[in-house]
Amino acid sequence: MIITTHCNYIRLPAIATRAGVLLLGLRLAAQIATTALAQGEIANGTVSGSGSGPYTYDLTFGAASNSLSPVGSVWYAWTPSGFYLPGNPIAGTAHAPSGWTASIFANSIQFFANSSASDIPIGSSLSGFSYEANFSPTTLSTTPNSGLSVAYAGGIETDSGYTFTVQTVVVPEPSTLTLLAAGLAASLLAGWRKLRRV
């Protein structure tokens, strides 16, 4: 009498492959999470210009509410690819709020906190940054990448940084406001005369 047995063997190579893929996926997820934590600062900023030459530029920087760390420094109008202001700021005119320092560096400005106690907290903004230059606000706003900047959690280039664009805030010139007021006054006068005829 012949007895035949039938066995189902577990295919070890298939299980090993699936386990390897799973471990690789977990490692990749952990690496992405670590990279996200290392790049925790999420910054924003605005710049507005005024004057008739030389022009004064006022800046405000902030750390977004979804940022993982405060902002300790900003290299304004610079990325590793280049410098972006349309010309050099006037020497000695870069200023920063209390607890911060400003330093002109070619066609850019470095703003950095003197200590971590002066960092821009998450969800907050800080104004009082400024500089003077001979280029007009129109020239600044039309220069490609002029607002491209990098924020760091600590000092300049102490981490990989967060690249963002400082948005230009257009402030109407006095002549524009005068024209607007004159047009409004003329419209009101015409309406008043029309009502008076009735």
SVG drawing of the C-alpha trace seen along z (x, -y; Angstrom):
<svg xmlns="http://www.w3.org/2000/svg" viewBox="-38 -123 66 125">
<polyline fill="none" stroke="black" stroke-width="0.4" points="0.0,0.0 1.4,-3.4 0.5,-6.4 0.7,-9.8 1.0,-12.9 0.3,-16.4 2.0,-19.2 1.7,-22.9 5.0,-24.6 5.2,-28.2 7.2,-30.0 9.8,-31.8 11.1,-34.0 7.7,-35.6 7.3,-36.4 10.8,-37.8 10.1,-40.1 6.9,-41.4 8.6,-42.0 11.4,-43.8 9.0,-46.1 7.2,-46.8 10.4,-47.6 11.6,-49.8 8.2,-51.7 8.5,-52.3 12.1,-53.5 11.1,-55.9 8.2,-57.2 10.5,-57.8 13.0,-59.6 10.3,-61.9 9.1,-62.7 12.7,-63.5 13.2,-65.8 9.9,-67.6 11.0,-68.1 14.4,-69.4 12.7,-71.9 10.2,-73.2 10.2,-76.9 7.6,-78.2 8.1,-81.9 6.2,-84.7 6.9,-88.4 5.9,-91.7 7.8,-94.7 6.5,-98.2 8.4,-101.1 8.0,-104.8 9.7,-108.1 11.0,-109.8 14.6,-108.6 16.4,-107.3 13.5,-105.0 12.8,-103.5 11.6,-99.9 9.9,-98.5 9.6,-94.8 7.6,-92.5 8.5,-88.8 6.4,-86.1 6.4,-82.4 3.3,-80.7 0.9,-79.1 1.7,-75.7 5.4,-76.1 7.2,-73.7 9.9,-76.1 10.3,-79.9 12.2,-82.0 15.6,-83.0 17.0,-84.6 16.1,-85.7 18.4,-86.2 16.3,-88.6 16.5,-88.6 18.9,-85.7 18.9,-81.9 21.9,-79.7 21.2,-80.4 21.9,-84.2 21.2,-87.7 17.9,-89.2 17.6,-92.9 17.8,-95.1 20.8,-97.0 22.8,-97.3 21.0,-98.8 22.6,-102.1 25.4,-101.3 24.5,-101.8 20.7,-102.0 19.7,-98.4 17.9,-98.4 16.3,-95.7 14.0,-95.7 15.3,-95.4 17.0,-92.1 17.9,-91.7 20.8,-92.7 20.8,-93.7 23.7,-93.3 23.9,-94.2 25.5,-91.5 25.8,-92.4 22.3,-92.7 20.6,-91.2 20.3,-91.7 20.8,-89.3 18.5,-89.8 19.2,-87.6 18.1,-87.4 20.8,-88.2 19.5,-85.3 16.8,-82.7 14.7,-84.8 14.2,-87.3 13.1,-84.7 9.8,-85.3 7.4,-82.9 5.2,-80.5 2.0,-82.2 3.5,-85.7 5.1,-88.4 7.6,-91.1 8.0,-94.5 10.7,-97.1 13.0,-95.7 14.0,-98.3 16.6,-99.6 17.1,-102.4 18.0,-102.0 18.1,-104.1 15.9,-101.7 12.2,-102.5 9.4,-100.4 8.2,-99.8 11.7,-98.5 11.7,-96.3 8.3,-94.8 9.1,-94.1 12.6,-92.6 12.3,-88.8 12.6,-86.9 13.3,-90.1 11.4,-88.8 12.9,-85.3 14.4,-84.8 15.4,-82.0 14.4,-81.7 16.2,-79.7 15.2,-78.4 18.6,-79.6 21.3,-81.7 21.9,-82.2 22.6,-78.9 22.4,-76.9 19.9,-74.5 18.6,-73.8 16.3,-76.8 12.8,-77.5 12.6,-79.4 9.7,-81.8 8.8,-85.0 8.4,-88.3 5.3,-89.8 5.3,-93.4 2.6,-95.6 1.7,-98.4 1.3,-101.7 -0.5,-104.2 1.6,-107.4 0.1,-110.7 -0.7,-111.8 -2.8,-108.7 -4.7,-109.4 -5.2,-113.0 -6.7,-111.9 -9.0,-109.5 -10.2,-112.2 -10.7,-114.7 -12.7,-112.1 -14.9,-111.3 -15.5,-115.0 -16.5,-115.6 -18.9,-112.6 -20.5,-113.9 -20.8,-117.4 -22.5,-116.1 -24.9,-114.0 -25.7,-116.9 -26.5,-119.1 -28.7,-116.5 -30.6,-116.1 -31.0,-119.9 -32.7,-120.1 -35.4,-117.6"/>
</svg>
